[in-house]
Amino acid sequence: MPPFLKFMGNKSHHTFKKNEREKVKRQKKADKLAKKIDLKKSKSELLPREDGFDPDIADIIPGPQARSEEE
């Protein structure tokens, strides 16, 4: 072996399988990011309306409550 080849580093060899695994990993990451963006967009559409009406708390009356007859 020539002396100058002793000091050269070994080449890393990416196998075809490793490249395929990395490609799948990148695709999954991109899909996950797209799904996250879609969820954010749909959640922003579900926020309470600008008029202040929230259907989840429409029947709740603020303030002291009347006693029930059971007590």
C-alpha positions, -999 to +999 in steps of 0.1 A: +000+000+000+014+034-009+022+056+022-002+084+013-032+060+013-026+052+050-038+085+062-069+088+040-101+081+058-124+053+048-152+061+025-186+056+040-209+034+020-246+042+021-265+011+012-296+011-010-317+000+020-304+028+042-312+054+015-347+039+012-352+040+050-341+077+051-364+085+022-394+069+040-384+088+072-383+122+054-417+114+038-433+106+071-419+138+086-433+158+057-467+141+061-468+147+098-460+184+093-488+187+067-512+171+090-502+194+118-508+225+096-542+211+086-552+206+122-541+241+131-562+255+102-593+235+112-589+245+149-588+282+140-621+278+121-637+262+153-628+291+176-657+311+192-674+335+169-666+372+169-700+381+183-690+364+216-714+334+213-699+301+224-722+271+219-704+252+246-715+276+274-747+289+259-769+274+287-747+285+317-759+314+337-732+334+356-736+344+392-751+327+422-773+298+415-807+291+430-809+263+456-823+231+445-853+217+463-834+186+474-813+205+500 
